[in-house]
């Protein structure tokens, strides 16, 4: 018996004046939620990577009486501050509305 390859079918439904489209895979809402979860995960990951060196040095140095050169303390602090630089880049990469607004802001002709 030969099975036919199933083509994804689009189902069109209207409920209470809202229109939804659904294919055999994830719904659009599920896709948006996955994308949002990925963005939040990346935001938290970048936050931790940027701030963890600063917090580790600030917590460990008083306990072990170590002396870290001031340049390294400054580098760790500025790495933490750089998180504020990365956030708009991450939002721009994952959010179409934010991306469009940022593009319009910088591409306005006077």
N, CA and C atoms as an extended XYZ file, in Angstrom:
330
Properties=species:S:1:pos:R:3:atomname:S:1:resname:S:1:resid:I:1 pbc="F F F"
N         0.853       -1.172        0.000 N   UNK     1
C         0.000        0.000        0.000 CA  UNK     1
C         0.894        1.227        0.000 C   UNK     1
N         0.600        2.110       -0.882 N   UNK     2
C         1.394        3.326       -1.037 CA  UNK     2
C         0.684        4.475       -0.322 C   UNK     2
N         1.402        5.120        0.581 N   UNK     3
C         0.811        6.253        1.300 CA  UNK     3
C         1.105        7.536        0.543 C   UNK     3
N         0.115        8.363        0.459 N   UNK     4
C         0.309        9.653       -0.185 CA  UNK     4
C         0.997       10.595        0.785 C   UNK     4
N         1.889       11.397        0.242 N   UNK     5
C         2.543       12.401        1.079 CA  UNK     5
C         1.507       13.441        1.482 C   UNK     5
N         1.425       13.671        2.776 N   UNK     6
C         0.427       14.630        3.250 CA  UNK     6
C         0.957       16.042        3.093 C   UNK     6
N         0.188       16.829        2.421 N   UNK     7
C         0.520       18.228        2.248 CA  UNK     7
C        -0.088       18.997        3.418 C   UNK     7
N         0.635       19.992        3.951 N   UNK     8
C         0.038       20.784        5.014 CA  UNK     8
C        -1.224       21.481        4.506 C   UNK     8
N        -2.254       21.390        5.292 N   UNK     9
C        -3.510       22.018        4.919 CA  UNK     9
C        -3.726       23.233        5.792 C   UNK     9
N        -4.257       24.270        5.190 N   UNK    10
C        -4.531       25.480        5.938 CA  UNK    10
C        -5.997       25.478        6.332 C   UNK    10
N        -6.228       25.684        7.609 N   UNK    11
C        -7.581       25.728        8.125 CA  UNK    11
C        -7.900       27.179        8.449 C   UNK    11
N        -8.989       27.651        7.952 N   UNK    12
C        -9.391       29.044        8.153 CA  UNK    12
C       -10.621       29.041        9.045 C   UNK    12
N       -10.520       29.680       10.201 N   UNK    13
C       -11.655       29.740       11.120 CA  UNK    13
C       -11.876       31.174       11.561 C   UNK    13
N       -13.127       31.496       11.803 N   UNK    14
C       -13.476       32.821       12.303 CA  UNK    14
C       -14.283       32.619       13.573 C   UNK    14
N       -13.793       33.192       14.656 N   UNK    15
C       -14.474       33.099       15.941 CA  UNK    15
C       -14.503       34.478       16.584 C   UNK    15
N       -15.651       34.932       16.883 N   UNK    16
C       -15.806       36.207       17.594 CA  UNK    16
C       -14.979       37.315       16.955 C   UNK    16
N       -15.053       37.435       15.672 N   UNK    17
C       -14.396       38.486       14.890 CA  UNK    17
C       -12.876       38.403       14.936 C   UNK    17
N       -12.320       37.240       15.265 N   UNK    18
C       -10.881       37.056       15.161 CA  UNK    18
C       -10.617       35.989       14.110 C   UNK    18
N        -9.580       36.192       13.381 N   UNK    19
C        -9.227       35.266       12.313 CA  UNK    19
C        -7.957       34.539       12.719 C   UNK    19
N        -7.966       33.228       12.646 N   UNK    20
C        -6.773       32.454       12.944 CA  UNK    20
C        -6.498       31.511       11.791 C   UNK    20
N        -5.223       31.294       11.536 N   UNK    21
C        -4.794       30.338       10.540 CA  UNK    21
C        -4.027       29.243       11.269 C   UNK    21
N        -4.242       28.023       10.866 N   UNK    22
C        -3.533       26.931       11.507 CA  UNK    22
C        -3.068       25.943       10.448 C   UNK    22
N        -1.819       25.542       10.555 N   UNK    23
C        -1.302       24.510        9.671 CA  UNK    23
C        -1.098       23.259       10.510 C   UNK    23
N        -0.601       22.205        9.900 N   UNK    24
C        -0.390       20.969       10.642 CA  UNK    24
C         0.674       21.122       11.723 C   UNK    24
N         1.582       22.065       11.574 N   UNK    25
C         2.640       22.286       12.564 CA  UNK    25
C         2.158       23.192       13.682 C   UNK    25
N         3.081       23.971       14.207 N   UNK    26
C         2.744       24.904       15.282 CA  UNK    26
C         1.834       26.004       14.763 C   UNK    26
N         0.987       26.510       15.640 N   UNK    27
C         0.160       27.647       15.272 CA  UNK    27
C         1.029       28.906       15.297 C   UNK    27
N         0.517       29.950       14.711 N   UNK    28
C         1.267       31.208       14.696 CA  UNK    28
C         1.519       31.703       16.111 C   UNK    28
N         0.548       31.498       16.982 N   UNK    29
C         0.720       31.946       18.365 CA  UNK    29
C         1.844       31.172       19.047 C   UNK    29
N         1.891       29.861       18.814 N   UNK    30
C         2.958       29.060       19.400 CA  UNK    30
C         4.315       29.475       18.853 C   UNK    30
N         4.367       29.796       17.569 N   UNK    31
C         5.623       30.246       16.973 CA  UNK    31
C         6.070       31.564       17.588 C   UNK    31
N         5.111       32.480       17.809 N   UNK    32
C         5.443       33.760       18.446 CA  UNK    32
C         5.936       33.546       19.871 C   UNK    32
N         5.271       32.635       20.601 N   UNK    33
C         5.672       32.366       21.974 CA  UNK    33
C         7.063       31.750       22.033 C   UNK    33
N         7.377       30.865       21.100 N   UNK    34
C         8.717       30.276       21.064 CA  UNK    34
C         9.762       31.332       20.760 C   UNK    34
N         9.446       32.214       19.833 N   UNK    35
C        10.385       33.273       19.482 CA  UNK    35
C        10.591       34.228       20.661 C   UNK    35
N         9.503       34.549       21.359 N   UNK    36
C         9.611       35.426       22.528 CA  UNK    36
C        10.414       34.749       23.635 C   UNK    36
N        10.201       33.454       23.838 N   UNK    37
C        10.951       32.728       24.856 CA  UNK    37
C        12.436       32.684       24.505 C   UNK    37
N        12.743       32.516       23.237 N   UNK    38
C        14.140       32.525       22.800 CA  UNK    38
C        14.768       33.888       23.056 C   UNK    38
N        14.038       34.963       22.739 N   UNK    39
C        14.564       36.309       22.949 CA  UNK    39
C        14.821       36.566       24.438 C   UNK    39
N        13.884       36.170       25.294 N   UNK    40
C        14.067       36.382       26.730 CA  UNK    40
C        15.249       35.556       27.234 C   UNK    40
N        15.381       34.337       26.725 N   UNK    41
C        16.517       33.510       27.115 CA  UNK    41
C        17.840       34.137       26.718 C   UNK    41
N        17.896       34.697       25.526 N   UNK    42
C        19.124       35.361       25.071 CA  UNK    42
C        19.391       36.614       25.895 C   UNK    42
N        18.338       37.383       26.192 N   UNK    43
C        18.512       38.585       27.022 CA  UNK    43
C        19.080       38.228       28.397 C   UNK    43
N        18.526       37.198       29.021 N   UNK    44
C        19.004       36.789       30.346 CA  UNK    44
C        20.423       36.231       30.254 C   UNK    44
N        20.687       35.448       29.198 N   UNK    45
C        22.030       34.895       29.022 CA  UNK    45
C        23.078       35.975       28.851 C   UNK    45
N        22.778       36.977       28.032 N   UNK    46
C        23.725       38.080       27.821 CA  UNK    46
C        23.895       38.879       29.111 C   UNK    46
N        22.810       39.079       29.834 N   UNK    47
C        22.892       39.791       31.118 CA  UNK    47
C        23.832       39.064       32.076 C   UNK    47
N        23.646       37.751       32.187 N   UNK    48
C        24.488       36.970       33.101 CA  UNK    48
C        25.943       36.996       32.654 C   UNK    48
N        26.176       36.805       31.356 N   UNK    49
C        27.559       36.817       30.865 CA  UNK    49
C        28.241       38.172       31.075 C   UNK    49
N        27.482       39.241       30.949 N   UNK    50
C        28.067       40.572       31.112 CA  UNK    50
C        28.333       40.909       32.577 C   UNK    50
N        27.446       40.512       33.473 N   UNK    51
C        27.554       40.940       34.860 CA  UNK    51
C        28.229       39.933       35.787 C   UNK    51
N        28.311       38.656       35.400 N   UNK    52
C        28.863       37.654       36.320 CA  UNK    52
C        30.315       37.915       36.713 C   UNK    52
N        31.196       38.357       35.803 N   UNK    53
C        32.577       38.635       36.260 CA  UNK    53
C        32.631       39.719       37.338 C   UNK    53
N        31.844       40.758       37.183 N   UNK    54
C        31.826       41.840       38.167 CA  UNK    54
C        31.353       41.343       39.531 C   UNK    54
N        30.224       40.615       39.524 N   UNK    55
C        29.670       40.171       40.801 CA  UNK    55
C        30.552       39.120       41.471 C   UNK    55
N        31.171       38.266       40.714 N   UNK    56
C        32.064       37.264       41.308 CA  UNK    56
C        33.257       37.950       41.967 C   UNK    56
N        33.870       38.907       41.273 N   UNK    57
C        35.020       39.586       41.866 CA  UNK    57
C        34.611       40.395       43.095 C   UNK    57
N        33.462       41.037       43.027 N   UNK    58
C        33.028       41.850       44.165 CA  UNK    58
C        32.650       40.996       45.379 C   UNK    58
N        32.235       39.766       45.151 N   UNK    59
C        31.887       38.890       46.273 CA  UNK    59
C        33.080       38.093       46.790 C   UNK    59
N        33.981       37.707       45.924 N   UNK    60
C        35.099       36.850       46.305 CA  UNK    60
C        36.261       37.642       46.906 C   UNK    60
N        36.552       38.798       46.353 N   UNK    61
C        37.725       39.574       46.797 CA  UNK    61
C        37.693       39.854       48.301 C   UNK    61
N        36.594       40.299       48.885 N   UNK    62
C        36.627       40.537       50.336 CA  UNK    62
C        36.777       39.244       51.152 C   UNK    62
N        36.318       38.126       50.615 N   UNK    63
C        36.390       36.873       51.365 CA  UNK    63
C        37.784       36.260       51.353 C   UNK    63
N        38.497       36.387       50.245 N   UNK    64
C        39.809       35.742       50.154 CA  UNK    64
C        40.971       36.723       50.337 C   UNK    64
N        40.671       37.958       50.570 N   UNK    65
C        41.689       39.009       50.717 CA  UNK    65
C        42.615       39.073       49.515 C   UNK    65
N        42.061       38.813       48.356 N   UNK    66
C        42.828       38.903       47.107 CA  UNK    66
C        42.894       40.359       46.669 C   UNK    66
N        43.883       40.632       45.877 N   UNK    67
C        44.001       41.981       45.338 CA  UNK    67
C        43.968       41.900       43.823 C   UNK    67
N        42.880       42.356       43.253 N   UNK    68
C        42.735       42.364       41.796 CA  UNK    68
C        43.135       43.752       41.319 C   UNK    68
N        43.942       43.820       40.262 N   UNK    69
C        44.352       45.142       39.746 CA  UNK    69
C        43.132       45.988       39.371 C   UNK    69
N        43.231       47.275       39.609 N   UNK    70
C        42.095       48.160       39.305 CA  UNK    70
C        41.655       48.110       37.850 C   UNK    70
N        42.576       47.833       36.933 N   UNK    71
C        42.190       47.782       35.523 CA  UNK    71
C        41.198       46.649       35.291 C   UNK    71
N        41.394       45.501       35.964 N   UNK    72
C        40.465       44.378       35.794 CA  UNK    72
C        39.111       44.689       36.417 C   UNK    72
N        39.120       45.371       37.556 N   UNK    73
C        37.840       45.777       38.151 CA  UNK    73
C        37.085       46.699       37.209 C   UNK    73
N        37.818       47.615       36.575 N   UNK    74
C        37.198       48.536       35.626 CA  UNK    74
C        36.679       47.793       34.394 C   UNK    74
N        37.449       46.827       33.902 N   UNK    75
C        37.010       46.042       32.734 CA  UNK    75
C        35.737       45.267       33.062 C   UNK    75
N        35.699       44.639       34.232 N   UNK    76
C        34.506       43.869       34.617 CA  UNK    76
C        33.289       44.775       34.788 C   UNK    76
N        33.515       45.963       35.345 N   UNK    77
C        32.416       46.911       35.512 CA  UNK    77
C        31.897       47.373       34.154 C   UNK    77
N        32.785       47.715       33.240 N   UNK    78
C        32.356       48.188       31.919 CA  UNK    78
C        31.765       47.069       31.077 C   UNK    78
N        32.186       45.835       31.321 N   UNK    79
C        31.542       44.706       30.659 CA  UNK    79
C        30.089       44.608       31.103 C   UNK    79
N        29.839       44.840       32.378 N   UNK    80
C        28.465       44.877       32.881 CA  UNK    80
C        27.670       46.020       32.270 C   UNK    80
N        28.291       47.182       32.181 N   UNK    81
C        27.608       48.314       31.560 CA  UNK    81
C        27.311       48.067       30.085 C   UNK    81
N        28.159       47.280       29.431 N   UNK    82
C        27.958       47.010       28.004 CA  UNK    82
C        26.675       46.230       27.748 C   UNK    82
N        26.123       45.613       28.776 N   UNK    83
C        24.837       44.925       28.629 CA  UNK    83
C        23.770       45.888       28.119 C   UNK    83
N        23.836       47.132       28.523 N   UNK    84
C        22.874       48.134       28.050 CA  UNK    84
C        23.043       48.418       26.563 C   UNK    84
N        24.214       48.190       26.039 N   UNK    85
C        24.451       48.334       24.600 CA  UNK    85
C        23.872       47.143       23.831 C   UNK    85
N        23.989       45.949       24.416 N   UNK    86
C        23.536       44.743       23.725 CA  UNK    86
C        22.019       44.601       23.679 C   UNK    86
N        21.312       45.110       24.672 N   UNK    87
C        19.855       44.945       24.720 CA  UNK    87
C        19.140       45.480       23.478 C   UNK    87
N        19.389       46.699       23.029 N   UNK    88
C        18.703       47.160       21.813 CA  UNK    88
C        19.044       46.315       20.586 C   UNK    88
N        20.262       45.803       20.514 N   UNK    89
C        20.629       44.949       19.389 CA  UNK    89
C        19.826       43.651       19.394 C   UNK    89
N        19.639       43.092       20.579 N   UNK    90
C        18.873       41.850       20.695 CA  UNK    90
C        17.411       42.103       20.363 C   UNK    90
N        16.851       43.185       20.893 N   UNK    91
C        15.460       43.514       20.578 CA  UNK    91
C        15.282       43.738       19.076 C   UNK    91
N        16.233       44.413       18.458 N   UNK    92
C        16.142       44.674       17.023 CA  UNK    92
C        16.182       43.376       16.228 C   UNK    92
N        16.971       42.435       16.660 N   UNK    93
C        17.101       41.171       15.939 CA  UNK    93
C        15.842       40.312       16.049 C   UNK    93
N        15.083       40.431       17.145 N   UNK    94
C        13.971       39.519       17.381 CA  UNK    94
C        12.591       40.143       17.286 C   UNK    94
N        12.473       41.453       17.301 N   UNK    95
C        11.168       42.088       17.338 CA  UNK    95
C        10.992       42.962       16.095 C   UNK    95
N        10.054       42.595       15.229 N   UNK    96
C         9.842       43.351       13.987 CA  UNK    96
C         9.393       44.780       14.258 C   UNK    96
N         8.498       44.966       15.218 N   UNK    97
C         8.023       46.321       15.517 CA  UNK    97
C         9.168       47.215       15.995 C   UNK    97
N         9.978       46.696       16.878 N   UNK    98
C        11.125       47.452       17.386 CA  UNK    98
C        12.105       47.729       16.249 C   UNK    98
N        12.328       46.725       15.416 N   UNK    99
C        13.230       46.877       14.275 CA  UNK    99
C        12.743       47.969       13.334 C   UNK    99
N        11.446       47.948       13.009 N   UNK   100
C        10.891       48.966       12.116 CA  UNK   100
C        10.966       50.361       12.733 C   UNK   100
N        10.664       50.470       14.005 N   UNK   101
C        10.716       51.770       14.670 CA  UNK   101
C        12.144       52.317       14.693 C   UNK   101
N        13.108       51.445       14.979 N   UNK   102
C        14.502       51.879       15.002 CA  UNK   102
C        14.974       52.276       13.612 C   UNK   102
N        14.568       51.515       12.606 N   UNK   103
C        14.937       51.845       11.223 CA  UNK   103
C        14.339       53.191       10.819 C   UNK   103
N        13.057       53.419       11.160 N   UNK   104
C        12.418       54.696       10.829 CA  UNK   104
C        13.080       55.859       11.544 C   UNK   104
N        13.511       55.626       12.757 N   UNK   105
C        14.162       56.680       13.537 CA  UNK   105
C        15.460       57.139       12.880 C   UNK   105
N        16.232       56.179       12.371 N   UNK   106
C        17.532       56.524       11.806 CA  UNK   106
C        17.489       56.814       10.318 C   UNK   106
N        16.391       56.482        9.645 N   UNK   107
C        16.356       56.702        8.202 CA  UNK   107
C        15.463       57.871        7.794 C   UNK   107
N        15.007       58.628        8.743 N   UNK   108
C        14.171       59.800        8.399 CA  UNK   108
C        15.000       60.802        7.649 C   UNK   108
N        14.410       61.286        6.590 N   UNK   109
C        15.087       62.313        5.820 CA  UNK   109
C        14.551       63.673        6.226 C   UNK   109
N        15.439       64.617        6.361 N   UNK   110
C        15.024       65.946        6.834 CA  UNK   110
C        14.840       66.871        5.677 C   UNK   110
